[in-house]
Structures are given as C-alpha cells and as structure tokens.
Amino acid sequence: MTIITSPQDFNTDDLYVDLEPVVGNTLFLKVEGLNFAGSVKLKAASAMVEAAEADGTLRPGAILVESSSGNLGIALSMIAAAKGYGFVCVTDSRCNLATRRLMESLGAEVHVITEPDPEHGLLGARLDHVRDLLASDDRHVWLNQYTNPNSWKAHYDTTGPQIAAQFPDVDVIFIGAGTTGTLMGTARYFADHHPHVRIVAVDSVGSVSFGTPAARRMIPGLGMAVRPPLLDQTVIDEVVHVEEADTIRTCHRLARTGFLFGGSTGTVVTAAEAWLAEHATPGTTAVAIAPDLGERYMDTIYQSHWVEDLYGDLTADTDDTGAFAAIAA
Ligand SMILES: Cc1ncc(COP(=O)(O)O)c(C=O)c1O
C-alpha cells in the first residue's frame, strides 16, 4: 500500500511497455506519465522547487512564474497548490485547451501569448512577458526551466539510474529533446557510468535545437525555436528528426494496440523504430522514454479534423520513407 499526503510524493519510475510486437525489434518504452501531473515534467518541477526552497529563493507567499507549453505548467500548478504558492503560467496559442483547463483547475493563472516576437517568435514573446511579470511584483519567482540545472539533475538522479538498474544490458536509449532536461540528465548519467551505451536524441522536424532550419511545429513537448541553453551535444551520439505526420501515425498505431500516448512519445517511438530497423542486430536492447499519455491530445492528435486540416489524409497509403532524417551529433 502507498499512502501520500502531497501529489508530488507519488511517481512511477519502473514501468516499461514491451513494444516488440509493434516495432519488430526489442524496444522497452519507459512510461513517465503515470503520476498526478501526468508527465515526465513532475521530476524537473519537483527538483527545481525543492532546490529553490533549499537556497532560499522560494519562500512562503511567493508566486511562481514560468513559461511552459503545458506539462511543466501542469506539474508546477500541482506543486504550487500543494505547497501554498501562487503560480502564473505563461503559455501560447499552441497550448492545448485541456492543458490550460487543467492548470486553471489547480488554481494557476494562465497567460496565453498570441503575438510572436518579430525576431524570437512565440517563445521570445513568452519570455518577455515573464520578465515583465518579474519586474511588476517582487513576490514573483522564475525557476526558468530552460536554464535551471536542477531540471537535468532530476534525471541524472532518477531516470538514468532507473534504466541502468532495470536493463543492465541496454545498448541504445532514445530520448526526446524539448528543454533537453530529460536528455541531458539521462545522457550525462550514462556518459559517467556506462559510456558504451548509445544515446540517440529525438527532435521534431522544424525545431532548431540541433541546428536544422525552423518550420511549423504544432505538437507541443519536443522541439525548440531557439537553441536549448541546457543542451551539451558532447554527451549525445546521434540525433534523429521526425516529421509531425509520422508522429501522428505512430500515436494512432499505438492507440490501436490499446496504448494511448502523447505526441512526443509518438515522435520518440517513430525515431526508435526507424533507427532499429537500420541498426539493430540480434540481441540489441533498446529503451525509449515516453513523456506523457494521450488524454491531453483528444482535441489535436486524436481528433480527425485537426489532423486532416494540418497534415492532410494520413490514412492514405504512402511510401514516403524520407520522413525521418538522421544526422550525426
Ligand atoms: C510531452 C512532452 N514531451 C517531451 C518533453 C521534453 O522534455 P524536456 O523538456 O526534459 O526535454 C516535454 C517537456 O515539456 C513534454 O511536455
């Protein structure tokens, strides 16, 4: 039996889905969405809040402010409610309605930015708004998920060791890159303790994180419009970019096996499947990280009109195998 008093006290760090029947190679998918925040971002949010409390930055009466496209915002809404802090989440028009409602239900104030900064896009406009908030009220505290080292340290202390303990023979790990907290913490853990394990970063086509050109991206979670400050490519072996249409196809395919995952999981599994089809040898053990589940995407990835409007008819037979592109890190 597990009894908790605060929602952040519960997390599942040892659940994996065997995806061999789906992808045809040995692939274990680490499920990070089974906690009260519903995503991997609970780890970063808890670590950043605890560190800020410990160093005195975060005191009773404080109001957290953060720029988030969703999942970190939900995790911080939950922790702020549990600990009695205020929270203002600065997001943009790509934030799912369900995500926004979730944050508001947990007591957060949500500011939706609709006008991109001419040079730095929606993210730039969001960060400007955060700076304005900080200047307007000295109770505001910005943990800054884009630069806060406690975000990657959370994964160095939990995700990395957990995978190593469960899969001592792991050969390759596929990790999606947003702020790159998950990627950096896990990659650094393996670089320090099991350097032979191959780390494959997964990003969306249209993200500039690894130096490829910007383009439209509609699925939140992975990808950045600016280079992620936390990113250190020396601990990554390879990068795979995935088209959003392929992400959606994979989400739908997984859903038809009974597993409803979020968009970034579709992206990571697409990359892993393609990579393993090319590189796996008998006995290759692969792990991929699934950042959240699918319920948050009912109005987007799992809504046929939204999908058709943006990507056309994805059920049409296509032999478009140029959909994923691998580049050396
Ligand atoms: C659904 C989802 N996937 C992946 C990520 C990327 O995680 P990270 O910011 O640690 O790179 C996020 C981050 O918000 C997310 O919400």
The ligand as an SDF file (V2000), in Angstrom:
LIG
                    3D

 16 16  0  0  0  0  0  0  0  0999 V2000
    5.0350   15.8820  -23.6940 C   0  0  0  0  0  0  0  0  0  0  0  0
    6.4580   16.2720  -23.5130 C   0  0  0  0  0  0  0  0  0  0  0  0
    7.3840   15.5560  -24.1090 N   0  0  0  0  0  0  0  0  0  0  0  0
    8.6820   15.8620  -24.0010 C   0  0  0  0  0  0  0  0  0  0  0  0
    9.1110   16.9430  -23.2950 C   0  0  0  0  0  0  0  0  0  0  0  0
   10.5860   17.2850  -23.2880 C   0  0  0  0  0  0  0  0  0  0  0  0
   11.1890   17.1880  -22.0450 O   0  0  0  0  0  0  0  0  0  0  0  0
   12.4530   18.0790  -21.7410 P   0  0  0  0  0  0  0  0  0  0  0  0
   11.9830   19.4690  -21.5420 O   0  0  0  0  0  0  0  0  0  0  0  0
   13.0270   17.4580  -20.4980 O   0  0  0  0  0  0  0  0  0  0  0  0
   13.3930   17.9910  -22.8970 O   0  0  0  0  0  0  0  0  0  0  0  0
    8.1780   17.7390  -22.6840 C   0  0  0  0  0  0  0  0  0  0  0  0
    8.5800   18.9360  -21.9770 C   0  0  0  0  0  0  0  0  0  0  0  0
    7.7810   19.7650  -21.6160 O   0  0  0  0  0  0  0  0  0  0  0  0
    6.8120   17.3920  -22.7840 C   0  0  0  0  0  0  0  0  0  0  0  0
    5.8600   18.1440  -22.2230 O   0  0  0  0  0  0  0  0  0  0  0  0
  1  2  1  0
  2  3  1  0
  2 15  2  0
  3  4  2  0
  4  5  1  0
  5  6  1  0
  5 12  2  0
  6  7  1  0
  7  8  1  0
  8  9  2  0
  8 10  1  0
  8 11  1  0
 12 13  1  0
 12 15  1  0
 13 14  2  0
 15 16  1  0
M  END
$$$$
